Amino acid sequence: MIAAALGLAAIAGAGQAPVSALAFIPLAPSLEGSGGQVFLTLDEALELAFPKLEVERSTEFLSKEQKARVKKLSGYPVVSGIVYPYKATKEDPKTKEEVLVGTAYFETHRVRSLKETMMFVVSPDGVIVRAEVLAFYEPSDYMPNERYYAQFKGQILNDELRPNRGIKTVTGCTLTVNASTRAARRILAIHQVLGEPAPDPEEGDAKGSKE
């Protein structure tokens, strides 16, 4: 139990921002007797995703309109209006310019009564290239195996990214399957929305004046 608490503290440490407003709940009461575990710190997850690459964190505050668009695209509301994308870049040997390799997003979501923290790495063109579980606070019987989470690789935001379609379910883990698939859809929608140009307020005013 102490080790788990220290592990989650490491996720928030070293000047890193929390992965979401829900990520850092008191661990000791939740993990005691639940079989919950912390598997990776945030830094360890980023090292797995982007070994030897430059990674920069930014902070994005989703507007009301962006939250609504994420919900429309994914089918689910955002967990937090504050998003921390971790962008990995490398130098193009020809142009010597830094090019984007991928972006890691972290989300903590509810499974049944407790939480799961996941990282999704998304390519610049909106494809999931990696999914990792950092912490799982429900009993271990509710956690699918690695083959389940590997299914997210190559997924895009479409109707195939759903349980019993592009994502095969796991007996006894239905709530986890649903929660992690919702998370994947949200992250892909957030990635898409953050890449969209912001609406021009002057253009909006002009349209309004014509009505």
N, C-alpha and C positions, 0 to 999 in steps of 0.2 A: 504494500500500500504506500509506504514512504517512497519507494523507488518510482512508483507511478506518478506520485505528486511531483517529485523532482523532475521527472521526464517532461511533464507538461509545463513546468516552470521554465525548462530549457527552451521550449517552443517560444515562449514569450520573451525570453531573455536576449541579451546581447544587442539591445536597441531595436529589436524587431517589433513591429506592430502586431496586435492580435489578429488572428485569421478571421474572426468575426466577433460580433458583440456577444455571441453565445458560446464562444470557445472556452472561456475560462471560468467554469463553475467550480465550486468547492468539490475536490476529488475524494477526500477521505470517506465521507458518508456514502457517496455513490458507488465507489469501487469495492467497498468492504462487502464481501460475500457475493459480489456480482460476477467475478471472473473478468472484469474489465481490465484492459491493458493499454499502455502507451508503447507503441512500437518504434516510432521515429520522432525526433525533434524536427522542427521546421528546417533548420540548417542541414540535417542529415537527408531530409527528403529532397531539398534543392540540390545537394551534391549528387544524389542518385539521378536526378533528372538532367542536370547540366554539369557533368564532370569537367572541371578545368575551364569552365566558361565564366565570363563576366556576367554577373547577375545584379540587376538594379531594381529596387522596389519603388513603386510609385503609389500614391494615394488618390483614389477616385471617389468623388461624392456623387452618387447617382441622383439625378433630378427626379422630380415627380413623374415627368414624362418618360424618362428612361426606365424607371421602375415599372411603369405601366407597360412599356414596350417589352421589357424582359418577361413580364407575366404573360403577355400575349404570345410571344415567341415560344416560351418554354411550357406554358400551361400552369405555371406555379409562381407565387409571389417570391420576391427576393428574401433571403434570410437577414441580410443587413444592407443598408443603403450606403455603407462605406466598404469599398473594395480595395484590396491591396494586390495588384498584379506584380508578379516578379518576372521581369523580362530578361532573357538571356540573349547575349549577342556574341558574335565572333567576327573577326576581320576577314573580309573578302580578299583572297590572295591576289586577285587581279586589280581591283579598284582600291584596295587598302582601306575601304570604308567599313564601318561596323554595320553588320546586317543582323536582323532579328532571327533568332533560331526558334524560339518558342516562348510561351508565357505560362507561368504556373499560377494557379489560383487555389486558395484554401477555403474550405467551407466546413463548418460544424453544424450538423443537423440532427434533429431528433429521430430516433428509430422507433422505439416503443415509448418508454418513459425516460430513457437515458440517451446519450449522444454518440455520434460517430464523427470523427474529424478526417477529412479526405483532402488529398491534393489531386488536381487535374491539370495536366500539362497540355496546352493547346497550341497547335502549329499556327503560323501566321494566317493560313487560309481556313482556319476554323475546324480542324480535325483533332480529336483527342489522340495524343501520342503516348500518354502514360497516365495511369491512375494508381494512387497509393493510399493505403489507410495509415494515418498517423496514430490514431487512438480509437479504441472501440470500448465503450463503457458498459454496454449490455453484456449479459452472460455470453461466454464464448460459443455456446450452442447456436446463438443467433447470427454468428458471423460466417459468411460463406468462405470457401477456400480461394486460393490465389487464382485458380482457373476462372472463377466467376468474375473477379475484378479485371482480369486480362481481357475480357470481352469488350471493355470500353475502348480499347485501343482501336483506332480506325473509325470510330463512330463520329457522325456529324449530326447536326440538329435537324432531324427529320422524323417521320413517323416510325421509322425502324428502331429508333432509340427509345424503346419501351419494353417492359417485361413481356415475355412470351412472343416477342417479335425479334428484334436484333439482339436482345438481352435474354438469355435463357435463365429461368428461375431456378432456385435451389430449394428443395424440400426442407421445411422447417425454418426457412430464412426469408419468408415472404416480406415481412416488414422491412428488413434490411435491403432486400432487392428493390423494393419500391422507393425507399428513402435515398439510396445511392443513385438510382436512375433519375429521380427528380433532381438530385444535386447536379448530375452530369448535364441535364437539360438546362438547368439554371446557369451553370458556368458557361456553356456554349452560347446561351442567349446574351449573357453579360459581355462575353468576348465580342460578339457581333455588335452589340449596341455601343460599346466603347470605341469600336472602330468606325462607326458611322459618323458622318459630319454633323456637327451641331446645327440645329435649325437657325436660320438667319432671322433675328428678331425684327429687323427692318422689313424683311420680306413678309413676315407674318402681319406686321402693322399695315403694310400696303394692301395685303389681301383683305384685311378687316375693313379698310377704308372703302374698298370697292363694293362691299356688301350693303 
